[in-house]
Amino acid sequence: MKIDAVTIFPDYFAPLQLSLLGKAAQSGLVEFGIHDLRAYATNVHNQVDDTPYGGGAGMVMMPEVWGCVLDPLMKDESDLIILTPAGKRFDQPMASKFSQSSHLIFACGRYEGIDDRVRQHYLAKGHRVHEVSIGDYVLGGGEVASLVMIEAITRLIPGVLGNPESLAEESHNQEGYLEYPNFTKPQNWRDISVPEILLSGNHAEIAKWRAAQAIERAKNNL
Ligand code: 6GU
């Protein structure tokens, strides 16, 4: 999978070199391209934003510079993801869908977002364009949201996760990602013992207990 990100803060994407993502990139399972939007600015001050038509607070990112970066990146197989708090909420099924794409482009808006004609243009050209939010709160820009999505998506690509059983177990689970509590050594820590059932060796009973715990946890999080 090829993953491009367009941003005025390329340094935000340094963590892509770490851990699972770093290994996935080194092994060639994913290839990252980070593009500095400001490098494509055409005006003297490398300005990428301007005041909104119709008035109002804040600044809007200008379409011309976005077109310059996106035109050479956009292919038939590309999914353009525009990060905005007004977008469709990112969740595990969406991560699963995007993990099957061969090319994701993350357009990271700052300020009050990107001129809407960028979305309109690529949609009209027949491209797949998605406005996505990672939750009901407002971030300073789409960079951190992109990182969240990239981590959730790439771990679903076959070969990225060291232990594919963790994925299988997740999807066995009703919600796909809700889990039971886990315990490891020592058996007793600060007067708290590991639940007896987990030491029993009775795998059917353990599975039952875990399913009940996962449901209990899900209820408490509503
Ligand atoms: Cl994708 N962008 C911004 N700026 N804020 C957000 C978000 C995205 N998702 C949740 N809050």
Residues whose N, C-alpha, C, O or C-beta is under 5 A from the ligand:
A	BS01	6GU	L83 T84 P85 V132 S133 I134 G135 Y137 V138 L139 G140 G141 G142 A145
